[in-house]
Amino acid sequence: MYLRFPLHSKDMSSIITHESLYEILLKEKTRNELQVIEESFFTQLQSYIEEKKLILSSQKEKASFPEEVKKTEKQLQSIQRLSNEIIERRKRKILDLALLNSRTPSAIPLKGLLPREQGLYNSTLKALNQYDFPLETKTKTLKNENPLSISVKFLDSIPKFIGTDNKVYGPFEKTDIATLPKTIAQILINRKKAENEDSKNSKEVLS
């Protein structure tokens, strides 16, 4: 028994055979867009594969000629390989389409998607859109990791000095940037020896 399905609206119908599967795969390989196939194609294809399995099982039960059994086994393996490659190539095209449309919504029209493939496209597009995050949020989080320290940029050269915590700091050259305890940094800022680099970066991010 043969199963028939239309390849597209211009064709009357076509029989599912090894040759027709190869033709579909060739089109998926050589053309960028998804090829239009009937909605029931994969259901019919599954039935066709099951039919081949039944034939093979029957041949083995009847102890048919080994050559016939081997031939049917090769046919089944080839059909399964072609079917899997068709599915994988269509999946890759769907993922690429979702990626492109996540960057520019509706940049590429949705054509050739089967209902089951529409679900893959929708879920992939949703995941890609949720992956995006504002760069400003990430930067602010990094700046707040150590609220007891401040990054400062020195406006003058500063020799070694002992801070309020009795630790030695410096020397620092003009335009050097260093992270210092908040109390020490604030003293340098008040004396016009340094400027708050964290505050400067925050303004740049928000602007």
N, C-alpha and C positions, 0 to 999 in steps of 0.2 A: 504493500500500500504506500502511495506517495502522498506527501503533504504539499499543499500549494499556498503561496502567499504572494501578494503584490509587492514588488520592490518599491514602486512609487506610483503616483497617480497616472502616469502615462503608460504603464505596463498593465496588460490584462491580468496576467498571473505568471508565476514561475514555480517549478517543482524544486523542493529542497533536495539537493544532491550534493555530493562532494564538490562538484564543479561550481554549483551556484554559491556555495559557502565560500569557495576560493574567490569567486568574483566579488562578493561582498567585501571580503577581507582586502582584496586588491584596491577597491575603491576607498576603503577606510585608510589604507596606507598612503595612497597617492593624492588624496584630497584633504584639505585642511578642515573643512566643515564636516559635521556629522551627516552621515548618509541617511536619507529618509527611508524607513522600513515600517512595515505594518505593526501596529501595537501588539498583535498576538504572535509576532515572529518568534520571540524567545520561548513562549509556551509551546508553539508548534515544533521548534527545534528540540526542546526537551522531549517531546513525544517521539520525534524522529530518532533521537539517541536511544530512548527506551526500547523502541521497536528493533533497532539494531542489536541491542543487548539480548532481547528475547530470541532473535534469530540465532545469535551466537550460542545462547544457552540450549536452544533446541538442537543445533548441530552437534553440540557436545554430548547431549543425552542420547541422540540417535547414533552416536559413534560414526559421524560422517567422515568422509575422506579428510585426512590431516591437512591436505592442501587447502580445502574449502574452509576449514576452521581457521587456519592461519590467515587466509585472505580476509575473512570477516573480521578477525581481531585487528588486522592492520587498518581496515576501513574504519572501524570504531575508534581506534587510537587517533587516526588522522582527522576524523570528524570532531572529536573532542578537542584536539589541538587547535584546529581552525576556529571552533566555537569560542574557546578560551581567549584566543588572540583577538578575535572580533570584539569580545567584551572588554578586554584590557585596553584596546586602542580607543574604544568609545569612552571608557572611563577617563583615560588621560585627556581626551578632548574636553570632556565635561569639567574636569578639574582646572584645565587651562582657561576655559571659558569663565568659570567662577572667579578665578584669580584676576583676569582682565576686567571683569565687571565689578569687582570689589574696589578697583582703583578708579574706574570711571563708570558709574551706574548706567546700565542699559547701553553701553558702548557697542556691544555686539548683540544683535537680535538672537533670541532663543528659537532655533529651528532644528527640527529633527530629534528633539528630546522625546523619549517614550515616558509614560507616566512614572514608571519605576525609576527612570533616570532623572526625572524632575526632582524627586525626593533627594537624590544624591547631590544635585546641583544646589538646591535650596539649603541643605544642611551645611555644605561646604562654604557657600557664600556667607551664611550667617556666622560660621566660625571665623572666617577671614575678617569680617567686619568687626567682630568682637575682639579680635587680636590687636587692633589699632588702639593706641593710648596717647594722650597728650604728652608731648615732650616736656612741657613746663612742670607737670606733676612729678615726673621722675626727678627733675633737677631740684625741685624744692625739697623733696624727701631726702636727697643726698646732703643738702645744705644743713638740714636739721638733725643729722645723725649725732653730732657732738655739740650740744648747746653751750657747753662750758668753754669752748674755744672759738677764736675768731681768726679768719685769714686776713692779714693786713699787707698792704703794699707800702714799702718805706719811701718817704719823700725826701729823706736825707740819709747820709751815711751815719751809722750808729756804731760806736765801739762796743766792746764787751760790757755787759752790765749784769748786776745781780737783781733778779726779780723779787717781788714780794713773797714768793715762795722759797726764797734763798737758793734758787737754781741760777746757773750762769747761762746767759743768752748772748748770741751774737759772736762776732761782729756781723753787721748787715750793711750792704751797699745800697745806694739809692736805686730804686726800682725793684729791689729784691722783694719777693713775696714769701711770707712765712705764716704758719699757724701758731698762735700764742694763746696762753690762758686769757680768758676774757678780761680779767682785772688789769693785767699788764698791757694788753692790746688797747684797752680804753684809755689808759694813761698816755700812751704814745699818740693816740688819735687826738686827745684833748690838747696835747702839746704841739700838734701840727707836724709831728714827726712821721706819721703814717696815716693811711686812710683805710677805711673798712672795705676790704675786697669782697666779702660776702654780700654786703649791702649793695655794692656796685653791680655784682653779677645778678642779684635778684631783680634789680631794676631793668637790666638788659633783657632778662628772660621774660618779664612781664610786658615789656614795651612791644 
